[in-house]
């Protein structure tokens, strides 16, 4: 259900533009802009002199068409130009590309020499995990790019469906002297817009009426380049942008046509795309449902069995072509083919539950890559996924069959906390939040028993995992190539140092979605204990989760965490013969709103026991929370540095 707008993109970032002719004329004569910007952006390899996108809404055959003129002028400031020369312009069946003009303006004395791109490679584009979609691109390489050259690009996009308009980011992969976005619309069109992550002091907005048209313009000057941080949330969470939606327009007969003024409009459009799908239950589909639920009288158990059947029998393969990216296929066809994309699996699951005599609902939802609520953005860009919902005794079960290893009552991690647009018929829907799974439902426990042989540790361990930990490990273990399985398991269980050796391992409940995964293993760890005279030093924290995971003060992006969770460790060390405990670290703990820990040590018979309990209680660490996060991490890292001391008797 993903839709790719026609954009020029580098590393997934939007690069937009205005008409080329005035710019190329202006660039024929060199000026001193290079010297000015080279001094201003001394640490950068390139800077946008200008980046613009000029949108005009026009009517053709009484239908609104969106024409977007894009323009960019990127100036090279150093000899490091290689990362800027490969580019693409994208489009799909919803849009056309017109007047594509790409050239490099190369310094030539007091002038620029234009090297125009003539070789465009027209290709199909395949997204990650996608079997087929209708996205296309023109790929090209800027010729003759050197220090001081300017990459100038211009084209016009014609977007044919107003529901798929319009988003603009003010930041890009290079700093920008001037960036501008404008929308011109006639008097019979009503629009609204919303700004995201923008400080009013940095943005200049103007509104101008000319005849029967109005133009909204947003300008920013001196925009910093995007900084990509580790574990960063999607760009939409933190970079400045504007979303413009068409509320409605009046046609030539005076009729008001609603587009995307509110969530009602969005739902009505979505419902219109699915209302004629699965109008009847085929005998073949009914026979499959009857065989799955045979002998079952409990409603919830029927739904559980149908969910697991779709999850296991239908292979997720995205196939998006024109409106096929929004309109699901018939459930009987999906069942006979045994493959489909998210909307196919969602509507098939919905139809099969209905065929069992129960009510189920189609759901439009955005994954956590999308920060928008339906109130803020009542548009397709707020959703990129479809699932099924079943309701019993007032409880919503959000069923995402694309999550192959998710238990029945566990929504996939990517939709936790998101608003679900639950379709309940023509003009009827509800917006229901998907629950965020509680920390206590995602527990990873690693229990280890160790003995010392000189400086080597010999140990046996048992891992128990449920929730998302179990889902992720189960998926990987069932998909890893057998010849690579030992390598994967070594990485999963590694502890202490790089001399860890995994001797053996086995699994329990690997394919049972309703029971905890168990992993039993044996290992050795060379050169771990440190000896100094009659003393032995052993750091019993063999795994140091989140060690020094500090967020830097200049970081801009929120840190995203896949799921709330608890990591428990129970490490038991046999005290070697002839030794006694000389020092045990004190127990330490930290309790904060984002997370915390407790680490303790005690003796039990002839053993030392080290227990650790670490919990993370958030899905997103925002910049306002960085100081609190770092406080927790520093405290945890100090606790990790403590060692047990044994002395020879």
Secondary structure, DSSP 4 states (H G I P E B T S, - for coil): -----S-EEETTEEE----HHHHHHHHTB--SHHHHHHHHTTT-SEEEEEEEEEEEEEEETTEEEEEEEEEEEEEE-SS--GGGSEEEEEE-TTEEEEEEEEEEEEEETTEEEEEE----EEEE---TTEEEE--EEEEEE-SS--TT-EEEEEEEEEE--GGG--EEES--SSEEEEEEEEEEEETTEEEEEEEES--GGG-EEEEEEETTEEEEEEEEEEEPPP---TTBPPGGGTS-EEEEEEEEEE-TTS-EEE-SSSHHHHHHHHHHHHTTSS-S--HHHHHHHHHHHTT---HHHHHHHHHHHHHHHSEE-EEE-GGGGTSPPPHHHHHHHTEE-HHHHHHHHHHHHHHTT--EEEEEE--TT----TTT--SGGG--EEEEEEEETTEEEEE-TT-TT--TT---GGGTT-EEEEE-STT-EEEEEPPPPPGGGSEEEEEEEEEEETTEEEEEEEEEE-HHHHHHHHHHHHHS-HHHHHHHHHHHH--SSTTEEEEEEEEESSS-TTS-EEEEEEEEETT-SEEETTEEEE------TTTT-PPPTT--SPEE-SS-EEEEEEEEEEPPTTEEEEE-PPPEEEE-SSEEEEEEEEEETTEEEEEEEEEE--SEE-GGGHHHHHHHHHHHHHHHT--EEEEE-
